Amino acid sequence: MTNVKTPDMHQFASFLDAKMCYQGCLRNCSCTEFAYISGIGCLVWNGKLLDTVHFLSSGETLSLRLARSELAESSLARIIVGTASSLSIFVILVVAAYMLWRYRNGKNDASKNDFEPQDILGVNFFPMHTVRTTTNNFSSLNKLGQGGFGPVYKGNLLDGKEIAVKRLSSSSGQGTEEFMNEITLISKLQHRNLVRLLGYCREREEKLLISEFMVNKSLDIFLFDSTLKLEIDWPKRFDIIQGIARGLLYLHRDSRLRVIHLDLKVCNILLDEKMNPKISDFGLARMFQGTQFQDNTLRVAGTFFGVLMLEIISGKKISRFAFGGDESKGLLAYAWESWYESGGTNLLDRDLDYSCNAIEVARCVQVGLLCVQQDAAARPNILEVLSMITSTTDLPIPKQPIFAVQTQNVETSNDVSSSKYLFSVNDLTHSVIQGR
């Protein structure tokens, strides 16, 4: 199943790539579904699919174990396949006829453009010839990276201003009206910790977003480089964590919309010239709107933020972390063990010991573990996260993450007195059911 929000009640398996995740689920008779998510790792399920949402586009790919009778070998399946094939041929013929009609009409008026620029407050329309000029005709030398919805290029305007141009792929699944509606919504999101949309371009099949250029690119470039990581010592990492949290608080609560970032990872955190963090890729396929809210929210968003915090502290990717060469002990298991045994301070990248503030590091590790709790009700919302990492109040006691239990032997203490700790029983930040 493609384009889905993964269900609740997942377990984390310490497989390093999608192939190993598939093989691991195939060998485990109790594994009924799995998903390999870049930047997160291998998630598996053993029961029913709870709180799953199917999007028109974007989302993750969920693989399900099916009975043989449900596959193409059954007679019903053969009938369905045959019918689908016939319909596919019919659709192809209709599309071909439509494209021929469009081609002939285009020849009659070669200068005709099928899109008229719309006035959107605070957002500029960029003609295609301008975008091609600024990016050197989308030269590979100008390419900054490849996002989930298409490549991103650096551009230079005539006045010297640098911009980033995201060229949406045809698989993004958006029509002109939907594209313009999304731009109108994104233009209303203004916060110092969000990447700002400057404009757009729409010409025939091309759809492009133009945003401010971040000179230091993305956080992962610094975080996972043996030399560049020294430029972001602990005080700077603590500032980055707080900046990301403030940006999420705006998206979850303070903006005109309710936006849940479903792709929160280090490569989507951009850094300006002063190394201030700005959240990117929260736009088109990540936008929710309306006035009706789900009771069961997209709870995995809180887990993503917890993972992100632990990656920033340790300087290690969750998908590639192996403590002491032991591939069975992933980042979450090691973070839990570090907090349980020593308060969490030894999770910090050893090369940053000179700048360590033990109290801040310990609080951030504990909050990160709270954010990845299996029980959604035990996860703090983003307002509480900000309060927890910047105050001196007692923190709730996290339980051992369920996806870390199977990868290490540390036993959860049952005799820790929790009477003096505040336990979070808040409602999670609500998200809206309508999304694209």
VOSEKE-462602 format. One record per atom (N, C-alpha, C, CB): x, y, z. Coordinates in steps of 0.1 Angstrom, whole numbers, plus 5000, padded with zeros to 4 digits. Glycine has a CB too. Layout:
! VOSEKE-462602
XYZ;...
//
This chain:
! VOSEKE-462602
500949885000;500050005000;500950125000;499050005012;500750214990;501550334990;500750454995;501950364975;501450564998;500750695002;499950675015;499850744991;500550615025;499750595038;500550655049;499550445040;499750705060;500350735073;500450605080;499550845080;501650565084;501850435090;500950425103;503350415094;500550295106;499650275117;500350285131;498950145117;499550295141;500150295155;500650165159;499150355165;501250155171;501650025177;502649955170;500349935179;503650035164;504749965157;505849925166;505250065146;506749835161;507949805168;509149835159;507949655172;510249875166;511449905158;512349785157;512150025164;512649745144;513549635142;514949695137;512949535132;516049635142;517349695139;517849635126;518349655150;517149655115;517649615102;518149745095;516549545093;519249735087;519849855082;519349905069;521349825081;518549825061;518049865049;516749805046;519049835037;516049845035;514649795032;514649645029;514149875020;515749595022;515749455019;515849365031;516949425010;516749405041;516849335053;515549345061;517949385062;514849455061;513549475068;512549375062;513049615066;512549365049;511549275042;511849125046;511649285027;513149095045;513548955048;513248915063;514948925045;513549015072;513248995086;511848975089;513749115094;510949045082;509449035084;509048895078;508649145078;509548865067;509248735060;509548615068;509848725046;510648625076;511048505084;510348505097;512548515087;509648605101;508948615114;507448595111;509248755121;506948475116;505548445113;504548545119;505248305118;504948605130;504048695137;504048835131;504448705152;504948865122;505048995115;504048995104;506449025109;503049095105;501949105095;502149215086;500649115102;502949325090;503149435081;504549495084;502049545082;505149565075;506449635078;506549755069;507649545076;507349855073;507649975065;509050015068;506550085068;509850045058;511150095060;511150245056;512250015051;511350325066;511350475064;512650535065;510350535075;513150605055;514450665054;514550765066;514650735041;515650745073;515950835085;515350785098;515350965082;514450685097;513850625109;514250475110;512350635108;514150405099;514550265100;513350165097;515150225113;513450045102;512549945099;511449935110;513249805098;510149955107;509049945116;508249825112;508150075115;507849745122;507049625120;505849625129;507949495123;504849545124;503549535132;503149395133;502449615125;502549355144;502149215146;500649205148;502849165159;499849315147;498449305149;497649385139;498149345162;496549445143;495749515134;496349655131;494349535141;495949705120;496349845115;495449945122;496349855100;496050015132;495250115139;495650255135;495450105154;494650345133;494850485130;495750505117;495650555141;495350435106;496050445093;495250535084;496150305087;495950625077;495350725068;495950705054;495550865073;495050695044;495450685030;495350815023;494650575023;496550875018;496550995012;496450984997;497851075015;496051084990;496051084975;497451084970;495351204970;498451144977;499851144973;500651154986;500151264963;501951134985;502951134996;502651025006;502851275003;503151035018;503050935028;504050825026;501650865027;503950715033;504950605032;504350485025;505350565046;505250385022;504850255016;504750155027;505750215005;503650085028;503349985039;503249855032;502150015047;504049755036;504049615030;503249525039;505449565027;502349455034;501449365042;501649215038;499949405040;501549135047;501548985045;500148945041;502148905057;499948875030;498648835025;498548685024;498248905012;497348625025;497148485022;497348455007;495748435027;497848335004;498048304990;496748324981;498548154988;495548294988;494348304980;494048454976;493148254989;494748544983;494448684980;495348734968;494648774992;496348644964;497248684954;496748654940;498648624956;497548674930;497148654916;496748514912;498148714907;497048414921;496748274917;495348234918;497648184925;494548314925;493148284927;492348324914;492548344939;491248254912;490448284900;489848424900;489248174898;489448464912;488848594914;489948694910;488348614928;491148674915;492248764912;492548774897;493548724919;492448654890;492648654876;491648734869;492748514870;490348724873;489248804867;489548954869;487948764873;489948984882;490249124885;491349184876;490549144900;492449104875;493549144867;493149164852;494649044868;492349064847;491949084833;491049204831;491148954829;490149224840;489249344839;490149474840;488249344850;491049474849;491949594851;492749614839;492849574863;493249504832;494049524820;493249584809;494649394816;491949534807;491149594797;490849744799;489749514796;490549774812;490249914815;491549994813;489849924830;492649944816;493950014814;494150054799;495149934819;493849954791;494049974776;493050084772;493749844768;491850084777;490850184773;491250324778;489450144780;491750324790;492250454796;493450514787;492650444810;494350424783;495450464775;495050524762;496450344773;494050464756;493550514743;492850654745;492450414737;492150664756;491450794759;492550904761;490550784771;493550864769;494550964772;495351004759;495550914782;495650904751;496350934738;495451024729;496550794731;494151004729;493351084721;493351234726;491851034720;493251234740;493251374746;494551444743;493051364761;495751374744;497051434742;497151484727;498151344745;496551404718;496651444704;495751564702;496051324695;494651574709;493851694708;494551814713;492451674715;495251794725;495951904731;497151954722;496551864744;497751854715;498851884707;498451974695;499551764702;497251934689;496752004677;496352144681;495651924670;495752154692;495252294697;496452374700;494352284709;497552314706;498752384709;499452444696;499752294716;499352364685;499952414673;499252524667;500052294663;497952534669;497152644664;497452774672;495652614665;497852764684;498152884692;499352854700;496952924700;500552854694;501752814701;502152904713;502952814692;501653024713;501953114723;501053114735;502053254718;499953034734;498953024744;499452944756;497652954739;499353004768;499652934780;498452894788;500553034789;498352764793;497152714799;497052764813;497152564798;497852854818;497752904832;497953054833;498852824840;497053114840;497153254842;497653284856;495853324840;498753354858;499253384872;498153444881;500453484871;498153404893;497153454903;497953544913;496453344910;497253644918;497753734928;497653674942;497153874927;498753644948;498753584962;499653674970;499253444962;499053734980;499753834989;501053774994;498853875000;502153844992;503453794997;504153694989;503253755011;503553644978;504153544970;504253594955;503353414970;505453584949;505653634936;505553514926;507053694935;505053554914;505053464902;506353484894;503753484894;507053374892;508253374884;507953304871;509353294892;508153384860;508053324846;509053204845;508253424835;508753104837;509552994835;510953034829;508952894826;510953134820;512253164814;513153234824;512053264802;512553294834;513353354845;513953244854;512553444854;513153144857;513653034865;514752954858;512452934869;514552934845;515552854837;516852934837;515052834823;516753064836;517953154836;518753144849;517653294832;517953154860;518553164873;519253034877;517553204884;518752914872;519252784875;520152734864;518152684878;520452814855;521352764843;520652644837;522752734848;519352664834;518552564828;518552434836;518952544813;518352444849;518352334858;519552244856;517052244855;520752314856;521952244855;522252154867;523152344853;522952044864;523351954875;524252014884;523951824869;525052114879;525952194888;525252274898;526852274879;523952314895;523152394904;522252304913;522252484896;522352174912;521452094920;521952084934;521451954913;521052114943;521352114958;521051974964;520552214965;520051904958;519651774964;518451724958;519551784979;518051604962;516851544957;515851514969;517151404950;514751584969;513751574979;512751464975;513051704982;511751444984;510751334982;509851374970;509951314994;509751504966;508851544956;509551604944;507751634961;510851584943;511551634932;512851694936;510751734924;513651734926;515051794928;514951934932;515851774916;515951984939;516052124944;517352184938;516052134959;517152304932;518252374925;518552514931;517952384910;519852554931;520152684935;520052784923;521652694940;519452904926;519353004915;519853134920;517853014911;520253214910;520753354913;519953454905;522253364911;519153544912;518453644905;519353754900;517353694914;518853834891;519653944886;520154044896;518854024875;519354054907;519754154918;520754084928;518554204926;521153964924;522153894933;521553804944;523053994939;520253814945;519653734956;519653584952;518153774958;520053504962;520053354960;518753294964;521253294967;518353194956;517053134958;517252984957;515953184949;516252904962;516252764961;514952724953;516252684974;515052644942;513952614934;513652464935;514252654919;512452434940;512052294940;511252264928;511352254953;511652164920;510952134907;510152004910;511952104896;508852024912;507951914916;507851804905;506551954920;508051684908;507951574898;506551554894;508651444904;506351494883;505051464877;504251364886;505151404863;505051284895;504351194904;503851254916;505351084907;503951384918;503451454930;501951444930;503951604930;501251424919;499851404918;498951524920;499551304928;499451644918;498751764920;498351834907;499551864929;497051874907;496551954896;496852104898;495151924893;496452184888;496752324889;495952394901;496352394876;494752354902;493852424913;494452384927;492452384911;494752254928;495252204941;496652274944;495352054941;497452284934;498752344935;498652484940;499552334922;497752564934;497552704938;496952714952;496652774928;496052624955;495452624969;496552604979;494352524970;497452514977;498552484986;499452604988;499252354982;499752664977;500652784977;499952894986;500952834963;498752914984;497953014992;498052985007;496553024987;497952855010;498052815024;499452835029;497652665026;500452785022;501852795026;502252935028;502852725016;501753025020;502153165021;501753235034;501553245009;500853175041;500353225054;501253175065;498953185056;502153085063;503053035073;504253125074;503352885071;504453205084;505553295085;506153275099;505153435083;507353225100;508053205113;509553195111;507453075121;510253245120;511753255119;512353115118;512353335130;511653015122;512252875121;511552795111;512052815135;510952855101;510452795089;511052855077;508852795089;511352775067;511852825054;510752905047;512352705045;511053025043;510053115037;509853095022;510353255040;508553085018;508253065004;508253204998;506853005002;509053224987;509153344980;508253354968;510553374976;508053244961;507253254949;506953114943;507853344939;506453114931;506152994924;506153014909;504752944929;506252904902;506152904888;505252794883;507552894881;504352824874;503452714869;503352734854;502052714876;503852644846;503652654831;503452524826;504952724825;502252504820;501852374815;502052264825;502652344802;502952164823;503152054832;504152084843;503551934825;504852194842;505852234852;505252304864;506952324846;505652254876;505152324889;506452334897;504052234896;506752464901;507952494909;507652584920;509052554900;508352554931;508352634943;509652714945;507952554956;509652844948;510852914950;510852964964;510853034940;511952934971;512052964985;513353034988;511852844994;513553085000;514853145004;515953035004;514753215018;517153085001;518252995000;519052995013;519253034989;519352875018;520052855031;521452825028;519352745040;522352915032;523752915028;524452795034;524453035032;524052745046;524652635052;523952495049;524752655067;523052505040;522352385035;521652315047;523352285029;521752185049;520952105059;521852065070;520351985052;521152035081;521751995094;522651865093;520751975105;522151775084;522851645084;524251655078;522051545075;524451765070;525851785064;526851815075;525751905054;526451885086;527351915097;527351805107;526852045103;526151745110;525951655121;526751525119;524551625123;526751475107;527351345104;528751355097;526351265096;529351465097;530651485092;531751495103;530751605082;532751415102;533751415113;534451545116;534751305110;534451635106;535151765108;534051875110;535951795096;533051875102;532051985103;531251985116;531151985091;531151865122;530351845134;530951935145;530251705138;532251965145;532852045155;532352185155;534352035154;531752235143;531252365142;529952385149;531052405128;529252275153;528052285161;528252215174;526852215153;528852285183;529152235197;527752225204;530152325205;527852185217;526652155224;525752285225;526952105238;526252405229;525352515230;524652545217;526152645234;525352525205;524652545192;523652435190;525652545181;523952315193;522952205192;521752225200;523652065195;521952275212;520852305221;519952415215;521352345235;520552515209;519852625203;519052565191;520852735198;519652475183;518952415172;517752335176;519952325164;517852255187;516752185192;515652275196;517152095204;515952385203;514952475207;514252545195;515452585217;515052585185;514552645173;513552555166;515652685164;513952425164;513052335158;511752315165;513752195156;511852315179;510652295187;509752425186;511052275202;510352545185;509552665183;508852665170;510452785185;509552615159;508952615146;507752515146;509952565136;507952395153;506852305154;505652355162;507352175160;505952425173;504852485181;504052575172;505452555193;504652655164;503952745155;503052665145;504952835147;503652565140;502852485130;501652415137;503752375123;501952355149;500852285156;499752365162;501552195167;500152485167;499252565175;499052705171;499652555189;500052775167;499952925166;499752975152;501252985171;499852895142;499652935128;498152945125;500352845118;497752995114;496353005110;495852865106;496153095098;496752775103;496452635100;496852545111;497052595086;496552415109;497152315117;497952225108;496052235125;499252225110;500152155101;500952055109;501152255094;500951925105;501751825111;502851775101;500851695115;504051795106;505151755097;505451605097;506451835101;505151545086;505251395086;506651345081;504151335078;507551435079;508851405073;509951475081;508951425058;509851475094;510751555102;512051475104;510151595116;513151525097;514451455098;515551555096;514551335088;516751515099;517851615099;518051675085;519151545104;517851605074;518051665061;517051765057;518151555051;515951765065;514851865063;514951985072;513451805064;516051995080;516352105089;517452185082;516752065103;517152305077;518152385070;518752485079;517452455058;519952535076;520652625085;520952755077;521952565090;520652875083;520952995077;522453035080;520053105082;522853155076;524253195078;524653205092;524453335072;523753215102;524053215116;523753075123;523253325123;523552975114;523352845119;521952825126;524452795128;521052915124;519752905129;518952805121;518953045130;518152715128;517452615121;516152665115;517152495130;515852605103;514652635096;514052505090;514852745085;512852475094;512152355090;511752375075;510952325099;512052275067;511652275053;510852155050;512852285044;510352145037;509452035033;508252005042;510351905032;507652115046;506352095054;505152135046;506452185067;505452165033;504352225025;503452135018;505052305014;503552115005;502452064997;501851935002;503052034983;502551825003;501951705007;501851685022;502651585001;502251785030;502251775044;501251865051;503651805050;500351925043;499452025048;498051975051;499252135038;497552005063;496151975067;495352105069;496251885080;494152095065;493352215067;491852185070;493352305054;491152285075;489752255078;489452285093;489352115075;488252255098;487952285111;487652155119;486752375112;487652035113;487351915120;488651845123;486451825111;488851795135;490051735139;489851585142;490551805152;490951515140;490851365144;491051355159;492051295136;490351255164;490551215178;491851145180;489351135184;492151055170;493450985170;494351055161;493250835166;495251135166;496151225158;497251145151;496751335167;497951215143;499151155136;500251145146;499551235124;500151045155;501051045167;502451015163;500550935176;502750965152;504150935148;504951055147;504150855135;504351175145;505051305144;505851325157;504051415142;505251295168;506051315181;507251225182;505151295193;507051105177;508151005177;509351055168;507750875172;508951115157;510051165148;510851275155;509351225135;510151365162;510851475169;511851415180;509951575175;511351305187;512151245197;513451185191;511451135204;513251115179;514351055172;515351165168;513950975160;514751275162;515651385158;516451445169;514751495152;515851455181;516651515192;517851415196;515751525205;517551285196;518551195200;519651185189;518051055202;519351205177;520351215166;521251335168;519651215152;520551455171;521351575172;522251565184;520351695174;521851505195;522651495207;523851395204;521851435219;523651285198;524651185197;525451205184;524051045196;524951275174;525651295162;525651165153;527051335164;524651075156;524650945149;523250935143;524850825159;523250865131;521950835124;521350715131;522150815109;520050725133;519350605139;519350485130;517850645142;519350505117;519350395108;520750325107;518950435094;521850385112;523150335110;523850325124;523950415101;523150345135;523850345148;524050205152;522950415158;525250175157;525550045163;526650065174;526049935152;526250065186;527150095197;528149985199;526350115210;529450025199;530549935201;530549825191;530349875215;530049855179;530149755169;528949645170;531449685169;528149665180;527049565183;525849615175;526749555198;525549555163;524449595155;523149575161;524549535141;523049495172;521749465178;521349575187;521849335186;522249665190;521949775200;521849905192;523049795211;520649955189;520450075181;520450195189;519150065173;520150305183;520250435190;519250445201;520050555180;518050405199;517050415210;517450335222;515650385205;517850205219;518250115230;519450175238;518649975224;520450235230;521550285237;521250415245;522650325227;520350495239;519850625246;519150585259;518950705237;518350485258;517650435271;518650385281;516650325267;519550305277;520550255286;521450365292;521450155278;521750465283;522550575288;521850655299;522950665276;520550675296;519750755306;519550675319;518350795300;519250545317;518950455329;520150445338;518450325324;521250435332;522450405340;523250535345;523450325332;523250635336;524050755340;523350885338;525350755332;522050885335;521351015334;521351065319;521951115342;522151005310;522051035296;523251125291;520851105293;524051175300;525051265295;526151205286;525851325307;526351075288;527351005279;526850975265;527850885285;525551015262;525050995249;525551105239;523551005249;526051225245;526551335237;527751285230;526851455246;527851335217;529051305209;530351335217;529051395196;531251235218;532451245227;533351365223;533151115226;533251395210;534151505206;533651645211;534251515190;532451645217;531951775222;531951785237;530451795217;532751695244;532751695258;533251835264;533751585263;534051895256;534552025261;533452135263;535652085252;532352115255;531352215256;530052165263;530952265242;530152055269;528951985275;528452065287;529351845279;527152085287;526352125298;525552005303;525452255295;526051935313;525451805317;523951815320;526251755329;523551915326;522151925330;521251935317;521852055339;521652025308;520952045295;520851915287;521552155287;522051845286;522151725278;521251615285;523551675278;521251605298;520451495305;518951525302;520751495319;518551655304;517151685302;516751655287;516851835305;517551685278;517151665264;517051515261;518151735254;517951435266;517951295264;516651235270;519151225270;516251275282;515051225289;513851275281;514951285303;513851395276;512651445268;512551365255;512751595266;513751345249;513751265237;513151125239;515151245231;513451065250;512850925253;511350935256;513650865265;510951045262;509551065264;508751075251;509251185273;509451145241;508751165228;508651035220;509551265220;509450925223;509350805216;508650695224;510750755212;507850735234;507150635241;506050565233;506450705253;505950435235;504950355228;503550405230;505050205231;503250435243;501850495246;501850635242;501650475262;500950665232;500850805227;500450905238;499850805216;499650865248;499250955258;500450995267;498150895267;501550915267;502650945275;503651045268;503450815279;503451075256;504251165248;503851305251;504251135233;504851395254;504451535256;504151605243;505551615263;503251705243;503051785231;504151885230;501651855231;504251955219;505452035216;505552155226;505352085202;504452205231;504552305241;505152255253;503152365244;504752135258;505352075269;506852045267;504651955274;507252005255;508651975252;509452095254;508751925237;508952215249;509752335250;509852375265;509052455243;508852355273;508852385287;509852295294;507452375293;509852165290;510652065297;512152095295;510351935292;512552135283;513952145280;514552285284;514252125265;513652375287;514152505291;513852545306;513552615282;513252455313;512952485327;513752385336;511452465330;513552395349;514252315359;513252225366;515052395368;512052215362;511052135369;511351985367;509652165364;510851905376;510951765375;510351705362;510451685387;510951605356;510451555344;509751415346;511551535333;508751385338;508151245339;509251135337;507051225329;509051025342;509950905340;509550835328;509850815353;510450825318;510050745306;510150595308;510950785294;509350525301;509450375301;510450335290;508050315299;510950215291;511850165281;511050165267;512350025285;511650225257;510950225244;510750085239;511750295233;509550055234;509149915231;510049855220;507649905227;510449955210;511249905199;512749895203;511149995187;513049925216;514449905221;514549775230;514850025229;513349725234;513349615244;514049495238;511949585248;513749465225;514249335219;515649345215;513449305208;516349465217;517749475212;518749495223;517749585202;518349485235;519249495246;518649435259;519749635248;519449415269;519049335281;518849415293;520049235284;518749555292;518549635304;517149615308;518849785301;516949585321;515649565326;515049695331;515649465337;513749725329;513149845334;512949835349;511749865327;513349935356;513149925371;511749945374;514050035377;511249865383;509849875388;509749945402;509149735388;510849975407;510850025421;511250175422;511749945430;511350235410;511650385410;510450465415;512150425396;510650535425;509550615430;509250725421;509950675444;507950735416;507550835407;506650945413;506850775395;506550945426;505651035433;506051175431;505550995447;507351205429;507751345429;507751395414;509051365435;507451305405;507551345391;506151375385;508151235382;506151465375;504851495368;504751405357;504951645364;503551335356;503351255345;502351315335;502751115350;502751315322;501951385312;500751305308;502851405299;499551365310;498251295306;497551385296;497451265318;498351475289;497751565280;497151505268;498751675276;496251575261;495851535248;496851575238;494451605244;497151495228;498151535219;497651645210;498551415210;498651715203;498251815194;497351755183;499551875187;496251815181;495251765171;495751795157;493951825173;495451705148;495651725134;494351715126;496751625128;494351765114;493051765107;492951645098;492951895099;491751595096;491551475088;491751495073;490251415090;491651615068;491751635054;493151675050;490751745049;493751595042;495151625038;495451585024;496151555047;496551645019;496951615005;498451585005;496651734995;
//
